[in-house]
Amino acid sequence: MLLTLEGLNKLEKELEYLKTVRRREVAERIKQALEFGDITENSEYDDAKNEQGFIEGRILALEKILRNARVIDEQGVNLEEVGLGSKVSLLDLDTGEELDYTIVGSTEADPSQFKISNESPVGKALLGRKAGEEVAVNVPVGTLHYRVTAINK
């Protein structure tokens, strides 16, 4: 798993929050639901147990990710060509729109924050490109055409 330092810190904080705050909150909900008596028809109990299962599953997933994480050296980002950790400025040749993306590992990809995975169609197509190069990306809705205008850290 490839992560930026920011992504690693975010996942570590989420794990700590789930282990310390959310576990306690759900345990309290279960305790309160048990006080209502018969659990066979107790929706509060069922909801709390389902939430507990979700939280425990997320904790296991985060622990696995963090155990296998490799942090991208953002100081060593090559400004000559697009790679992991690069902040890439693009010109959409079809619309004229300017876009800025950061290329990250799949674990921390978040298109709403303009962080795209190196495994996504656009991320893959941009890897190894240099400023000034044009790239065509095949996506389910057709082909996108971009020009790399800048590469930053």
PAZAPA-4460 file (N, C-alpha, C; in steps of 0.05 Angstrom, whole numbers, plus 32768, in hexadecimal, padded with zeros to 4 digits):
% residues 153
    n_x    n_y    n_z   ca_x   ca_y   ca_z    c_x    c_y    c_z   seq   type   mol
   8011   7FE8   8000   8000   8000   8000   8012   8019   8000     1      M     A
   800D   802A   7FED   801C   8043   7FEB   800C   8059   7FF7     2      L     A
   8018   8069   8009   800B   807F   8016   801D   8097   8017     3      L     A
   8011   80AF   8016   8020   80C7   801C   8022   80C9   803A     4      T     A
   8034   80D9   8044   8036   80DD   8061   801B   80E7   806C     5      L     A
   800E   80F9   805E   7FF5   8104   8066   7FE0   80EE   8067     6      E     A
   7FE0   80DC   8054   7FCD   80C6   8054   7FD2   80B2   806A     7      G     A
   7FEB   80AD   8070   7FF3   809C   8087   7FE8   80A7   80A1     8      L     A
   7FED   80C1   80A5   7FE4   80CE   80BE   7FC6   80CE   80C0     9      N     A
   7FB8   80D2   80AA   7F9A   80D1   80AA   7F90   80B6   80B3    10      K     A
   7F9B   80A0   80A7   7F93   8085   80AE   7F9A   807E   80CB    11      L     A
   7FB1   8087   80D5   7FB8   8082   80F1   7FA5   8090   8104    12      E     A
   7F9D   80A9   80FD   7F89   80B7   810E   7F6E   80A9   810E    13      K     A
   7F66   80A0   80F6   7F4C   8092   80F5   7F4D   8079   8105    14      E     A
   7F63   806A   8104   7F65   8051   8114   7F64   8057   8132    15      L     A
   7F72   806B   813A   7F73   8073   8156   7F57   807B   815F    16      E     A
   7F48   808A   814F   7F2D   8093   8156   7F1A   807B   8158    17      Y     A
   7F1C   8068   8145   7F0B   8051   8146   7F10   8040   815F    18      L     A
   7F2A   803D   8166   7F31   802C   817D   7F2A   8039   8197    19      K     A
   7F2D   8053   819A   7F29   8060   81B3   7F0D   806B   81B7    20      T     A
   7F02   8079   81A3   7EE9   8087   81A7   7ED1   8075   819D    21      V     A
   7ED2   806D   8184   7EBB   805E   8179   7EB6   8044   8186    22      R     A
   7ECB   8034   818D   7EC7   801B   819B   7EB8   8020   81B5    23      R     A
   7EC0   8034   81C4   7EB3   803A   81DE   7E96   8042   81DA    24      R     A
   7E91   8053   81C6   7E76   805C   81C1   7E63   8045   81BA    25      E     A
   7E6D   8033   81A9   7E5C   801C   81A1   7E58   8009   81B8    26      V     A
   7E6D   8005   81C8   7E6A   7FF3   81E0   7E55   7FFE   81F2    27      A     A
   7E54   8019   81F5   7E40   8025   8206   7E24   8022   81FA    28      E     A
   7E22   8024   81E0   7E08   8020   81D3   7DFE   8003   81D7    29      R     A
   7E10   7FF0   81D5   7E09   7FD4   81D9   7E00   7FD0   81F6    30      I     A
   7E0E   7FDC   8209   7E07   7FD9   8225   7DEB   7FE4   822A    31      K     A
   7DE6   7FFC   821F   7DCB   8008   8223   7DB5   7FF7   8216    32      Q     A
   7DBB   7FEC   81FF   7DA7   7FDC   81F1   7DA1   7FC2   8201    33      A     A
   7DB5   7FB7   820E   7DB1   7F9F   821E   7DA0   7FA5   8236    34      L     A
   7DA0   7FBD   8240   7D90   7FC5   8257   7D72   7FC5   8250    35      E     A
   7D6C   7FC6   8236   7D50   7FC5   822E   7D44   7FA9   8230    36      F     A
   7D55   7F96   8235   7D4B   7F7B   8239   7D4F   7F69   8221    37      G     A
   7D3B   7F5A   8219   7D3C   7F46   8204   7D49   7F51   81EB    38      D     A
   7D60   7F44   81E3   7D6E   7F4E   81CC   7D64   7F42   81B2    39      I     A
   7D52   7F2F   81B3   7D49   7F22   819A   7D3A   7F35   8188    40      T     A
   7D2C   7F48   8193   7D1D   7F5C   8183   7D26   7F78   818A    41      E     A
   7D3F   7F7C   8190   7D4A   7F95   8198   7D5A   7FA1   8181    42      N     A
   7D4E   7FB4   8172   7D5B   7FC0   815B   7D73   7FD1   8163    43      S     A
   7D72   7FDD   817B   7D89   7FED   8184   7DA1   7FDB   8188    44      E     A
   7D9D   7FC4   8193   7DB3   7FB1   8197   7DBE   7FA8   817C    45      Y     A
   7DAC   7FA1   816A   7DB5   7F98   814F   7DC5   7FAD   8141    46      D     A
   7DBB   7FC6   8142   7DC9   7FDC   8135   7DE5   7FE0   8141    47      D     A
   7DE6   7FDF   815B   7E00   7FE3   8169   7E13   7FCD   8163    48      A     A
   7E0A   7FB4   8162   7E1B   7F9D   815B   7E25   7F9F   813E    49      K     A
   7E13   7FA8   812C   7E1C   7FAC   8110   7E31   7FC1   810E    50      N     A
   7E2D   7FD7   811C   7E41   7FED   811C   7E5B   7FE3   8128    51      E     A
   7E5A   7FD3   813D   7E72   7FC8   8149   7E81   7FB7   8135    52      Q     A
   7E72   7FA7   8126   7E7F   7F96   8111   7E8D   7FA7   80FC    53      G     A
   7E7F   7FBC   80F3   7E8B   7FCE   80DF   7EA4   7FDB   80EA    54      F     A
   7EA3   7FE5   8102   7EBB   7FF2   810E   7ED2   7FDF   8111    55      I     A
   7ECD   7FC7   811B   7EE2   7FB3   811E   7EEE   7FAB   8103    56      E     A
   7EDD   7FA9   80EE   7EE7   7FA3   80D3   7EF8   7FB9   80C9    57      G     A
   7EF0   7FD2   80CD   7F00   7FE9   80C4   7F1B   7FEA   80D3    58      R     A
   7F1B   7FE4   80ED   7F33   7FE4   80FC   7F47   7FCF   80F1    59      I     A
   7F3D   7FB7   80EB   7F4E   7FA2   80DF   7F59   7FAB   80C4    60      L     A
   7F48   7FB7   80B4   7F51   7FC1   8099   7F66   7FD6   809C    61      A     A
   7F62   7FE9   80AE   7F76   7FFE   80B2   7F90   7FF3   80BC    62      L     A
   7F8F   7FE1   80CF   7FA7   7FD5   80DA   7FB7   7FC6   80C4    63      E     A
   7FA9   7FB9   80B2   7FB6   7FAB   809C   7FC3   7FBF   8089    64      K     A
   7FB5   7FD4   8082   7FC0   7FE9   8071   7FD9   7FF5   807D    65      I     A
   7FD7   7FFC   8096   7FEE   8009   80A3   8006   7FF6   80A6    66      L     A
   8000   7FDD   80AA   8016   7FC9   80AD   8025   7FC7   8092    67      R     A
   8017   7FC9   807C   8023   7FC5   8062   8029   7FDF   8053    68      N     A
   8025   7FF6   8060   8029   8010   8053   8046   8016   804C    69      A     A
   8049   8022   8035   8063   802D   802D   805E   804A   8028    70      R     A
   806D   805B   8036   8069   8078   8033   8078   8083   801B    71      V     A
   806A   8092   800B   8076   809F   7FF4   8088   80B6   7FFD    72      I     A
   80A0   80B6   7FF4   80B3   80CC   7FFB   80AC   80E4   7FEA    73      D     A
   809C   80F6   7FF6   8093   810E   7FE7   80AA   8121   7FE2    74      E     A
   80BF   8120   7FF2   80D6   8132   7FED   80E5   8129   7FD3    75      Q     A
   80E3   810F   7FCE   80F1   8104   7FB7   80E0   8103   7F9D    76      G     A
   80CA   8111   7F9D   80B8   8111   7F86   80C7   811E   7F6E    77      V     A
   80C7   810F   7F58   80D5   8118   7F40   80C3   812D   7F33    78      N     A
   80CE   8145   7F2E   80BF   815A   7F21   80C1   8159   7F03    79      L     A
   80D0   8146   7EF9   80D3   8143   7EDC   80BD   8132   7ED0    80      E     A
   80B2   811E   7EE0   809D   810E   7ED5   808A   8106   7EEB    81      E     A
   8071   8100   7EE4   805C   80FA   7EF7   8061   80DF   7F04    82      V     A
   805F   80DF   7F1E   8062   80C6   7F2E   8051   80C8   7F47    83      G     A
   8053   80B4   7F58   8045   80B5   7F72   804D   80CD   7F82    84      L     A
   803A   80DB   7F8C   803F   80F3   7F9C   8040   810C   7F8C    85      G     A
   8040   810A   7F72   8040   8122   7F60   8026   8131   7F62    86      S     A
   8028   814B   7F62   8011   815C   7F5E   8012   8165   7F41    87      K     A
   7FFD   815D   7F32   7FFE   8161   7F15   7FE8   8175   7F0D    88      V     A
   7FF1   8188   7EFD   7FDE   819B   7EF1   7FD8   8192   7ED5    89      S     A
   7FBE   8191   7ECE   7FB6   8187   7EB4   7FA5   819C   7EA6    90      L     A
   7FA5   819B   7E8C   7F92   81AB   7E7C   7F81   8196   7E6D    91      L     A
   7F67   8197   7E72   7F54   8185   7E63   7F52   8191   7E47    92      D     A
   7F5C   8182   7E34   7F5D   818C   7E18   7F41   818D   7E0B    93      L     A
   7F2E   817F   7E17   7F13   817F   7E0C   7F02   8196   7E16    94      D     A
   7F06   819E   7E30   7EF6   81B3   7E3C   7F05   81CD   7E42    95      T     A
   7F20   81CB   7E42   7F30   81E3   7E49   7F33   81E7   7E67    96      G     A
   7F27   81D5   7E77   7F28   81D7   7E94   7F43   81CF   7E9E    97      E     A
   7F4D   81DE   7EB3   7F66   81D7   7EC0   7F60   81C7   7ED9    98      E     A
   7F6F   81B2   7EDD   7F6B   819F   7EF3   7F86   819B   7F02    99      L     A
   7F84   8197   7F1C   7F9C   8191   7F2C   7F96   8177   7F3C   100      D     A
   7FA7   8163   7F39   7FA4   814A   7F47   7FBE   8143   7F55   101      Y     A
   7FBB   8134   7F6A   7FD2   8128   7F77   7FD0   810A   7F72   102      T     A
   7FE6   80FD   7F6A   7FE6   80E1   7F64   7FEE   80D2   7F7E   103      I     A
   7FDC   80C2   7F88   7FE0   80B4   7FA1   7FDB   8096   7F9E   104      V     A
   7FE1   8086   7FB2   7FDB   806A   7FB2   7FBD   8066   7FB4   105      G     A
   7FB3   804F   7FAD   7F96   804A   7FAC   7F88   804D   7FC7   106      S     A
   7F97   8048   7FDD   7F8B   8049   7FF7   7F81   8065   7FFE   107      T     A
   7F8F   8079   7FF6   7F87   8094   7FFD   7F7C   80A5   7FE6   108      E     A
   7F75   8097   7FD1   7F69   80A6   7FBA   7F4E   80B2   7FC3   109      A     A
   7F4A   80CA   7FBB   7F31   80D9   7FC2   7F2C   80EE   7FAD   110      D     A
   7F1E   80E7   7F98   7F1A   80FA   7F82   7F0E   8115   7F8B   111      P     A
   7EFD   8114   7FA0   7EF1   812D   7FA9   7F07   8140   7FB5   112      S     A
   7F1E   8135   7FBD   7F34   8145   7FC6   7F4A   8148   7FB1   113      Q     A
   7F43   813F   7F98   7F56   8140   7F82   7F6F   812F   7F86   114      F     A
   7F6B   8118   7F94   7F80   8104   7F97   7F77   80EC   7F88   115      K     A
   7F86   80E6   7F72   7F7F   80CF   7F62   7F94   80B8   7F65   116      I     A
   7F8A   80A0   7F63   7F9B   8089   7F66   7FAD   8085   7F4E   117      S     A
   7FC5   807B   7F54   7FD7   8073   7F3E   7FCC   805B   7F2E   118      N     A
   7FB7   804E   7F39   7FAB   8037   7F2B   7F93   803F   7F1B   119      E     A
   7F89   8057   7F1E   7F71   8060   7F0F   7F79   8064   7EF2   120      S     A
   7F66   8065   7EE0   7F6D   8069   7EC4   7F7D   8083   7EBF   121      P     A
   7F74   8099   7ECC   7F82   80B2   7EC8   7F9E   80B1   7ED5   122      V     A
   7F9F   80A7   7EEE   7FB8   80A4   7EFC   7FCD   8094   7EEC   123      G     A
   7FC4   807D   7EE3   7FD6   806B   7ED3   7FE0   807A   7EBA   124      K     A
   7FCE   8087   7EAC   7FD5   8095   7E93   7FE9   80AB   7E98   125      A     A
   7FE8   80B8   7EB0   7FF9   80CF   7EB5   8015   80C6   7EBF   126      L     A
   8018   80AF   7ECB   8032   80A6   7ED5   8047   80A6   7EC0   127      L     A
   805D   80B2   7EC6   8074   80B4   7EB3   8073   80CA   7E9F   128      G     A
   805C   80D9   7E9F   8059   80EF   7E8B   8069   8108   7E95   129      R     A
   8070   8118   7E82   807F   8131   7E88   806E   8149   7E82   130      K     A
   8075   8160   7E8D   8067   8179   7E87   8067   817E   7E69   131      A     A
   8050   8185   7E5F   804D   818B   7E42   8042   8173   7E32   132      G     A
   8044   815B   7E3E   803A   8143   7E2F   801C   8142   7E30   133      E     A
   8011   8137   7E1B   7FF4   8132   7E1A   7FEF   8115   7E1E   134      E     A
   7FD8   810F   7E2A   7FD0   80F4   7E30   7FB3   80F0   7E2A   135      V     A
   7FAC   80D9   7E1E   7F90   80D1   7E1A   7F8A   80BB   7E2E   136      A     A
   7F74   80BD   7E3C   7F6D   80AA   7E50   7F52   809D   7E49   137      V     A
   7F51   8083   7E46   7F38   8075   7E40   7F2A   8070   7E5B   138      N     A
   7F12   807A   7E5D   7F01   8076   7E75   7EE6   806D   7E6B   139      V     A
   7ED5   8062   7E7D   7EBB   8057   7E75   7EAA   806A   7E64   140      P     A
   7EAC   8084   7E68   7E9B   8097   7E58   7EA8   80A1   7E3E   141      V     A
   7EC0   8096   7E38   7ECE   809F   7E20   7EEB   80A3   7E24   142      G     A
   7EF6   80B6   7E15   7F13   80BB   7E18   7F17   80D8   7E21   143      T     A
   7F27   80DC   7E35   7F2E   80F6   7E40   7F49   80FE   7E35   144      L     A
   7F4D   8118   7E2F   7F66   8121   7E23   7F71   8137   7E36   145      H     A
   7F89   8133   7E3F   7F96   8146   7E51   7FB2   814E   7E47   146      Y     A
   7FBA   8166   7E50   7FD6   816E   7E4D   7FE1   8173   7E6A   147      R     A
   7FF8   8167   7E70   8005   816C   7E8A   8011   8187   7E88   148      V     A
   8009   819A   7E99   8013   81B5   7E98   8029   81BA   7EAD   149      T     A
   8028   81AB   7EC3   803C   81AF   7ED8   803D   8197   7EEA   150      A     A
   8054   8192   7EF6   8058   817C   7F0A   8065   8189   7F22   151      I     A
   8058   8186   7F39   8062   8192   7F52   8063   817E   7F69   152      N     A
   806F   8186   7F7F   806F   8176   7F98   8057   817C   7FA8   153      K     A
***
